[in-house]
Amino acid sequence: MPRPVKCRKVCHFPQILEFIPLQKDEESEEAIILSVDEYEVIRLIDKEGLSQGQCSEFMQIARTTVQRIYESARKKLADMLVEGQPLRIEGGEFWLCDGRSSECGYDGCFKQLYHQQYKKPKGGHIMRVAAAYEDGRIFQHFGRTEQFKVYDIDNGTILFSEVVGTDGKGHGALAGVLGALNVDALICGGIGEGARAALSAAGIQLYGGVTGDADQAVRDLADGKLRFNPDIQCDHHGRHHGEGHACGDHGCGNY
């Protein structure tokens, strides 16, 4: 039996399929065809910031295939910009993820990517810490966290750190993201009771009520001198929380 063709997984079908320069007539030039799988590689690498290795895991194809697709797509985009040619997105060898199956979204794509990309190093006593992160500081609204900075600590020494996006997950779902990252502890500002329970169920130690520089907070944790509030709670939907509220301030994050 012949081996089936390995199609490329695409999780975001393009919303706009045709681009035409304003200065040129639509009928004057033949359009450049960018395939849907080429579009997806551009989206993952150039917009989402994934490496080629991460992209290959996400699309379930070989890294060399990603490299070839990426080079082809970038050449087409360059021709479009430099020559002013129209571009149309269509065709390609792909299967479209519908967002509902067990192999899609966080439960499939991202979980598989996180588990393979963020395996803990072997040996030593590695502790993996995540900090709710924004612009170098501890982000104060856990349920709205768009990035975590992940650190590996061995006997008080930080071995590794990397910023990881949450793909728009919120509240309790963020505990699942941290679980997929193999995190042992979380440093954050304010956090609601539901998220606290989800972290506890995932076996993740919480260091809440922390403010300031994220790197410094992790160094303080590694040195055993991090100041935090073990009973931190914050309900952003409560009637006493005004707009602009920061959970690490005026009550929610008292030490």
N, C-alpha and C positions, 0 to 999 in steps of 0.2 A: 504494500500500500504506500503511495507517495506521501512524503512528509508534508503536512499542511503549512501554508505560508504563515509566518509569524507576523501578524499585524501589530501596529503600534497603538498603545492605549492612549486615548485622548479624553481628558476630563472636562475641557472647556471648548465647546464648539464656538467659532468666531461669530460675533453678533453682526459685524459688518463684513461683507464678502467682496466688495469692489471699491477700488480707489482710482479716481480719475483726476489728473491735473487740471486745474481751472483754466490754464492758458492754452490747453489743447483740446481739439475736438475728439469726442469719444470714438468716432469712427476712423480717425486718422492713423492710429497705430494699433498694432496687435498687442493685447494685454500680456503681461508676464503672469504666469500661473504659479502661485504659491500653494503647494498642497497643504491639506489640513494638518498632517503630521509635521510638516515643516513649520507651520504656524505654531503648533504646540511646543516644539523645541525652542523657538524664539521666545514664546511666552514664559516657559519655565526657566530658561537660562538668563535672558536679558531683562525680563520684568520681575520674576519671582526671585532671582538671584541664586538659583540652584547651580551646583557644579555639574559638569557633564556626567560624572559618575552618579550623582543623585538623580539627574534627569533620566539616565538609563534605567535606574531602579523604578522610577515613577512610571515610565512608559513601558516597562517590562521588555526592553530590547537591549542588545549589546552596546557597550560604550562606543565601540568603533562605528556602529550604526548611527549613534547620536552625533558623533563627530562629522560623519559624512553628511547627514541631514542638515546639521548646523552650518557647515561650510556652504552647502548649496543654497540654503535659505538666506544667509547673509549676502551672498553674491547677487541673488535676485533683488533683495532690498536695496543694495547699492546701485544696481542698474536702474531701478525705479527712481531713486532719488537723483542720481547724476544725469541720467538721460531723460528724465521726466516722462517715463513710460507709465501707462495705466497698469494696475495690478489687480488680479482677481484671485480669490482663495477658493479652491475647489479640488476635489479628487484626493488621491493619495491612498496609501495602504494603512488603514487604521480601523479600530473599533471604538465606538463612542460609549464611554462610561455613562450610565443613566443616573448615577447618584443614589440608587436605591439598593443595589446588590451588596452582598457581604464583601465584595472585592473593591468597593468604591469608597471614596471619602476617607474620613479619619480611620474607620474600622478596617480599611484595606490599604489604600494607596499610602496615606501618611503614616499609618502604624507600621507598615512594612518598611517604609523608608527610614523612619526613626529607629526602629529596632536594628536595622542593618547598618545605618550610618553612625549610630551612637552607642555601640557596644562598649561596655566598660573594659578598660585595659586589664589584662590578667596580672596577678601578683600584687603584693602589698595589701594595704587596707584602703582601697579607693572609696571615697565618699563623693557622690555626685550631688551637687547643689544647683538649684535653679533659682534665679532672682527675677521677679516681675520687673520688666526693664523698659525704660524709655529715656533716650538721650543721655545715657550714662548713669541715670539715677534709678532708685527703686520706685517703680510705678505704684501709685496709691490706690488704684481701683482694680482689685484682682479680677473681677468679673469682666472687665473690659481690656484685659491685657492682650496686646497684639504681638509682644515679643517676650521671650525669656532669654536671659543669658545663662548658659549652662557652664558649670565649672567642675573639674575633677580635682579632688584634694587627696593627697596621700601624706599622712603623718604631718599635717600642718602646712604642706607645700602645695601650691596651686600648679597642677601639671598642664592644664588645658582649659581654654574657655572659648565659647562660640555663641553668637546670637542666633536664636532659632525663632522663626515666625510661628504663630498659632493658627494660621489659616482662618482667622475670623471666629474661632471657637470661643465660647463664653461660659462663664459661671461653672457649673458642675462638669461640663465637657472638658474644661481645662485640666482637671485632675486626670482625665484619660490621656491627654497629651503628655502630661508629666510622667504618667506611668509608662507610656510608650518610649519616653526618653530615658527610662531606667533611673529616674531621679529618686534620691533618698530623702532630700530635704528641700523645702521651699522657703525663701525669704521674700516677704512682701510687705505692703502697707496694710490697708484695710481689707477685710475679707468677710463675706457673709457666712451665716451658720451652715447653709446648704453646702457651700464649697468646702468649709472646714470638715464637714462630715464625709464628703467625697474623698478628700485628701487622707483622712484617717482610715477610711475603708481601703484605700490604696497603699497604706503603710508608709505614707510620706510625712515626715516630721515637719511641723509648721513653726516658722519663726516670723510672727506677724508684728505689725506696729512699727516696722523699721522704716526710717527715712534716710535721705542723703545718697551719697555715691554708692553705686552697686558694687564696684570692685572693692571698695573699702569695707563694705558690710561683709563681704565674703572673706576678706582677709581677717576681719575681726572674729568671724565664726571659726575660721581655721585656727586662730590663736586662743579661742575659748573666751573671748571677751565681748561678744556681740550683745548689745542691749536690745531686748525685744519684749513684747507683751504676750505672754502665753495665753491670755484670755481675750485677745483682740477679737472684736466682732464689729461688723458694720453693715447696716442695711441701707443701701442707697435708695431704696424705694420708700423708706419711711418718711413720715410727714415732717420730721424735724431736720431733714437733710436738705439744705438749700442748694441752689445751683452754684457750681464752683467749689463745692465741698471737697476737701482732701482728707482721706481717712487717717492719714498719719498725724493730723492736727486736731486740736481742740476736742479731745475726748476719745475719739476712736482709737488713737494710737498712743495713749499715755503709757509711760513706763512705770 
